[in-house]
Amino acid sequence: MAEPNLNPQDLKHAPQGPRIVIIGAGMAGILSAIKFREAGYDNFVIYEKSDALGGTWRANTYPGLACDVPAHSYTYSFEPNPDWSQVFAPGPEIRTYFENVAQKYAVVDRVRFEEEITACEFIDGRWQIRTSQGREDQADIIIAATGVLHHPNRATIPGLDTFEGAHFHSAEWDHSVPLDGARVGVVGTGSTAIQITTALVERVARYTLFQRTAQWVFKMENDAYAAAERAVFANDLQKIYALREEQEGFFDNFSKAVIDSDSPEMREIEAVCLANLEETVKDPALREKLRPDYRAACKRLILSPNFYESIQHPNAELVVSGIETVEPKGVRTKDGKLHELDVLVLATGFRANRFIRPTLVRGRGGVDLDDVWADHPVAYLSISIPEFPNFFMLNGPNGPVGNFSLIRIAELQLGYILQLMERIRRGECREISASRPATDDYERSRAQAAKKSIWATGCNSWYLDKHGVPASWPWSQAHFDEEMAAPKLEAYDVA
């Protein structure tokens, strides 16, 4: 490949140090740029496939969008925000937060928007990169900050193309479609569908939720922060950090619960979910439709202050008969009933095992990532892959995506990666990647530990790989912190 497309004047003033390419300008990409500059790395660029930054908070704009981690805990540790409007911030506020942080730390000028990386190949000791704009670039180090939930899972439903109304995936919301007074149907019952339900049920003429699998719902209030509270936060940031510590105590207990299906913490969560169902849903028939046949948190636990209230609204209907086909006027279920609709939303989730793919990634000796991951995605500590030198992932395969805040995870992982990068900067090595034995040992112990987790208790979820093994971090938050404190260099191949 050719050298990067720079003219001689650009080269004359090119920054020194290892060339770093960051893939993605979402939460983890913005974080990477800030922390690299802070550590003295200035020779970096971010490639972003869309026209704006923000990652999932840019892509998702559906009504009711919010984070299921409290806002003050879903915030960079070094950039607290006193102005969150409520405990669980709405999506537009989160996107604005990331945009403001990126502007404050001069990240935006390093982003090449609407330029997707199509290929990364490790040749003669450097990463050779091609983009969708025909650009050729080179990198000494790649940071894959592509996120987890960004490839929509488009369910194949017979007859969908015949529908006369509007239809779209929840991650591709068409805001030109009028909703007020319309008959709206939503397929799915994950967090997205539950948030859409609570946002729309009072706006529409008829709301139909097509449920394949019932969900356990943990009632979590979403109180607004009063102006006086926000003023206190602004005047004393320690109040924010104290609140974060309190909130993270809940998630520490949650992380202990999900990794041990027999733990007291898990039993307590189940009791809270059961009480919410029993006490909130008044109609016995509806209550039984909403009662899952698996344990709480086996699927990603739904946090909602008012889903059960919303699905009992006079405008709402819960449909549990499977979908037979979509017809021009609506959805026909297997019981023969036609549910007439004006709008059909597919809240059918994401392909959580894609990560950087479909980008072509070839490591040392031409080894293809698609071949390495043919069985299921694997990375040592979710960060490094054998034979892919200087290629590091944030929130990669088998990390704590179901356990605690992704921002906290990414910050710890980036601190770990920076320690590996420092060895390259000091000239102690040119290439570093996890060894095959260390990765195999890690994956064996991870898979074994995962069998004890709540995710392995008998439900079908996106946490499971094709063998039914939970593809997530099966240990405590404290253990993750310990692993991220310092790399064990004996686990790496260094050249």
KEZASE-583239 format. One line per 8 residues: number of its first residue (from 1); for each residue x negated, y negated, z of C-alpha. Coordinates in steps of 0.2 Angstrom, whole numbers, always signed. Example, Ala and Ser with C-alpha at 12.3 -4.5 7.8 and 13.67 -1.06 7.14 Angstrom:
% residues 2
1	-62 +22 +39  -68 +5 +36
//
This chain:
% residues 495
1	+0 +0 +0  -5 -18 -2  -9 -30 +11  +5 -40 +19  +12 -53 +6  +3 -68 +13  -6 -82 +3  -24 -87 +6
9	-18 -101 +17  -8 -90 +28  -23 -78 +30  -34 -92 +35  -24 -96 +50  -18 -78 +54  -18 -74 +72  -30 -62 +79
17	-28 -46 +89  -18 -30 +84  -4 -32 +71  +12 -27 +80  +29 -24 +71  +44 -24 +81  +60 -16 +73  +76 -24 +79
25	+81 -40 +86  +92 -34 +100  +90 -34 +118  +74 -23 +118  +66 -32 +103  +68 -50 +111  +61 -43 +127  +46 -36 +117
33	+42 -52 +109  +43 -62 +125  +32 -49 +135  +19 -47 +121  +16 -66 +120  +15 -67 +139  +2 -53 +138  -8 -62 +125
41	-3 -53 +109  +2 -66 +96  +0 -56 +80  +18 -49 +79  +34 -50 +69  +51 -43 +71  +61 -36 +57  +80 -36 +59
49	+92 -28 +47  +106 -40 +50  +108 -59 +48  +107 -63 +67  +100 -57 +83  +109 -48 +97  +109 -30 +92  +125 -21 +98
57	+132 -38 +105  +131 -45 +87  +138 -30 +78  +153 -27 +90  +166 -41 +91  +182 -31 +95  +195 -39 +107  +191 -35 +125
65	+172 -31 +122  +162 -31 +138  +148 -23 +146  +151 -9 +159  +136 -14 +169  +138 -30 +180  +132 -45 +171  +119 -50 +184
73	+111 -33 +182  +112 -33 +164  +100 -48 +163  +82 -49 +160  +73 -49 +177  +63 -65 +173  +78 -74 +166  +93 -74 +178
81	+109 -82 +172  +119 -92 +185  +133 -95 +172  +141 -78 +170  +160 -81 +170  +164 -64 +178  +157 -48 +186  +157 -39 +169
89	+153 -52 +156  +163 -52 +140  +153 -48 +124  +152 -66 +117  +144 -72 +133  +131 -58 +132  +127 -62 +114  +125 -81 +119
97	+114 -76 +133  +102 -67 +122  +102 -80 +109  +98 -93 +122  +84 -83 +129  +77 -80 +111  +78 -99 +108  +70 -103 +125
105	+55 -91 +122  +53 -96 +103  +57 -78 +98  +68 -83 +83  +54 -90 +72  +46 -72 +73  +61 -64 +66  +63 -59 +47
113	+82 -58 +46  +91 -47 +33  +76 -37 +31  +77 -18 +36  +62 -8 +37  +65 +7 +25  +48 +16 +28  +34 +18 +40
121	+19 +29 +35  +3 +31 +45  -11 +31 +33  -30 +29 +36  -27 +23 +54  -13 +10 +51  +5 +10 +49  +10 +5 +31
129	+28 -3 +30  +40 -6 +17  +56 -16 +19  +73 -18 +10  +66 -34 +2  +52 -26 -6  +39 -32 +6  +24 -22 +11
137	+16 -25 +28  +4 -16 +39  +4 -13 +58  -8 -6 +71  +6 -4 +83  +25 -1 +80  +39 -4 +93  +55 +4 +88
145	+68 -7 +97  +82 +0 +87  +94 +4 +101  +105 +19 +103  +123 +14 +98  +122 +6 +81  +126 +19 +69  +146 +20 +68
153	+153 +37 +69  +166 +36 +55  +179 +50 +58  +185 +58 +42  +204 +58 +43  +214 +65 +29  +224 +52 +19  +215 +37 +27
161	+212 +29 +10  +231 +29 +7  +235 +18 +22  +244 +2 +16  +239 -8 +31  +222 -13 +37  +210 +0 +44  +192 -2 +51
169	+180 +5 +63  +179 -4 +80  +161 -9 +76  +166 -17 +60  +181 -27 +66  +190 -37 +53  +195 -53 +62  +205 -59 +46
177	+219 -46 +51  +233 -53 +61  +236 -44 +77  +250 -54 +86  +266 -45 +84  +259 -31 +74  +260 -12 +76  +243 -7 +80
185	+236 +11 +82  +219 +15 +90  +210 +32 +88  +199 +37 +102  +198 +35 +121  +180 +30 +125  +175 +14 +133  +178 +4 +117
193	+196 +10 +115  +200 +7 +133  +194 -11 +132  +204 -14 +116  +219 -7 +125  +218 -19 +139  +215 -33 +128  +229 -30 +115
201	+243 -22 +123  +252 -38 +128  +249 -46 +111  +256 -33 +99  +273 -28 +95  +268 -9 +97  +252 -2 +103  +249 +17 +100
209	+233 +25 +107  +229 +42 +99  +221 +52 +113  +211 +68 +108  +203 +69 +126  +209 +61 +142  +196 +51 +151  +192 +49 +170
217	+193 +30 +175  +184 +23 +189  +193 +7 +195  +181 -7 +195  +188 -25 +198  +181 -38 +186  +183 -54 +196  +179 -71 +189
225	+165 -81 +197  +172 -98 +203  +164 -114 +198  +158 -116 +216  +150 -98 +216  +141 -102 +199  +134 -118 +207  +127 -109 +222
233	+118 -97 +210  +111 -111 +200  +105 -120 +215  +97 -104 +223  +92 -91 +211  +88 -79 +226  +107 -77 +228  +107 -70 +211
241	+93 -58 +215  +102 -53 +231  +118 -49 +221  +108 -39 +209  +100 -29 +223  +118 -25 +229  +124 -20 +212  +109 -9 +208
249	+113 +0 +225  +129 +6 +217  +120 +12 +201  +106 +20 +212  +120 +30 +220  +128 +34 +203  +111 +40 +196  +110 +52 +211
257	+127 +58 +208  +126 +62 +189  +110 +72 +190  +117 +83 +203  +135 +89 +200  +136 +96 +218  +130 +80 +227  +140 +71 +240
265	+139 +55 +229  +147 +65 +214  +161 +71 +225  +164 +53 +231  +165 +47 +213  +177 +61 +208  +188 +57 +223  +189 +38 +218
273	+194 +43 +200  +207 +55 +206  +215 +43 +217  +215 +30 +204  +225 +41 +192  +237 +48 +206  +241 +31 +213  +242 +20 +198
281	+251 +31 +185  +269 +32 +191  +277 +43 +177  +272 +61 +181  +273 +66 +162  +261 +52 +157  +250 +56 +172  +248 +73 +166
289	+243 +67 +149  +230 +56 +156  +223 +70 +167  +206 +76 +161  +202 +95 +161  +184 +92 +166  +175 +84 +180  +173 +65 +182
297	+157 +58 +173  +154 +73 +162  +158 +61 +148  +153 +43 +150  +163 +37 +165  +176 +23 +160  +175 +8 +172  +191 -2 +170
305	+201 -13 +182  +217 -11 +173  +218 +3 +159  +231 +13 +168  +242 -2 +170  +240 -7 +152  +244 +11 +145  +260 +10 +156
313	+265 -7 +147  +282 -6 +138  +273 -9 +122  +261 +5 +124  +263 +23 +119  +250 +37 +122  +250 +50 +109  +242 +67 +113
321	+247 +77 +98  +233 +79 +86  +232 +69 +70  +238 +78 +55  +235 +65 +41  +236 +46 +38  +250 +41 +26  +254 +24 +18
329	+265 +19 +32  +256 +26 +47  +249 +41 +56  +258 +58 +56  +253 +69 +70  +254 +88 +71  +271 +88 +80  +278 +81 +63
337	+281 +63 +70  +276 +48 +59  +269 +33 +69  +272 +18 +58  +258 +5 +59  +252 -11 +52  +234 -9 +58  +223 +6 +62
345	+207 +5 +72  +195 +19 +73  +187 +18 +90  +177 +34 +86  +160 +29 +94  +143 +30 +87  +130 +43 +81  +119 +42 +96
353	+106 +54 +90  +100 +43 +75  +89 +30 +84  +77 +23 +70  +84 +34 +57  +88 +33 +42  +71 +24 +41  +58 +36 +33
361	+44 +38 +47  +29 +48 +43  +15 +51 +56  -2 +58 +55  -5 +70 +40  +12 +65 +33  +22 +73 +46  +40 +68 +43
369	+50 +62 +59  +66 +70 +51  +57 +87 +51  +50 +84 +69  +68 +80 +75  +77 +93 +64  +83 +102 +79  +86 +87 +91
377	+77 +71 +94  +62 +73 +107  +50 +60 +114  +38 +61 +129  +47 +50 +142  +58 +44 +128  +43 +33 +122  +30 +43 +112
385	+30 +57 +99  +16 +69 +95  +7 +65 +79  +15 +47 +78  +0 +37 +84  +4 +19 +91  +22 +21 +88  +32 +18 +103
393	+51 +18 +107  +61 +8 +119  +77 +17 +125  +72 +32 +114  +78 +50 +115  +82 +58 +131  +80 +42 +142  +92 +36 +156
401	+105 +29 +144  +119 +36 +155  +112 +32 +172  +108 +14 +174  +105 -3 +165  +97 -2 +148  +88 -19 +151  +80 -12 +167
409	+75 +4 +158  +67 -7 +143  +58 -18 +155  +50 -3 +164  +46 +6 +147  +38 -10 +140  +27 -12 +155  +21 +6 +152
417	+18 +3 +134  +8 -12 +137  -4 -2 +148  -7 +10 +133  -9 -5 +121  -22 -12 +133  -33 +2 +130  -32 -1 +111
425	-35 -20 +114  -51 -16 +124  -58 -5 +111  -57 +11 +121  -47 +19 +107  -39 +16 +90  -25 +28 +91  -14 +35 +106
433	+1 +46 +105  +9 +59 +117  +1 +76 +116  +11 +91 +110  +8 +102 +125  +13 +87 +137  +29 +84 +126  +34 +102 +126
441	+31 +104 +145  +41 +88 +148  +55 +93 +137  +56 +110 +145  +57 +103 +162  +69 +90 +157  +81 +102 +149  +80 +114 +164
449	+84 +99 +176  +98 +93 +165  +107 +110 +168  +111 +104 +186  +118 +87 +180  +137 +83 +179  +135 +82 +160  +132 +101 +159
457	+148 +105 +168  +159 +109 +153  +164 +95 +142  +160 +89 +125  +151 +73 +125  +139 +62 +115  +126 +66 +129  +124 +84 +123
465	+113 +90 +109  +118 +103 +96  +113 +116 +109  +125 +109 +122  +110 +103 +133  +112 +85 +140  +100 +74 +130  +98 +62 +145
473	+86 +58 +159  +91 +71 +173  +81 +64 +187  +83 +49 +199  +80 +31 +196  +66 +32 +209  +57 +45 +199  +59 +35 +183
481	+51 +20 +191  +37 +31 +197  +34 +38 +179  +34 +21 +172  +22 +14 +185  +6 +20 +175  +3 +32 +160  -4 +49 +164
489	-18 +48 +151  -20 +67 +151  -3 +68 +143  -10 +58 +128  -20 +62 +112  -33 +48 +111  -44 +44 +96
//
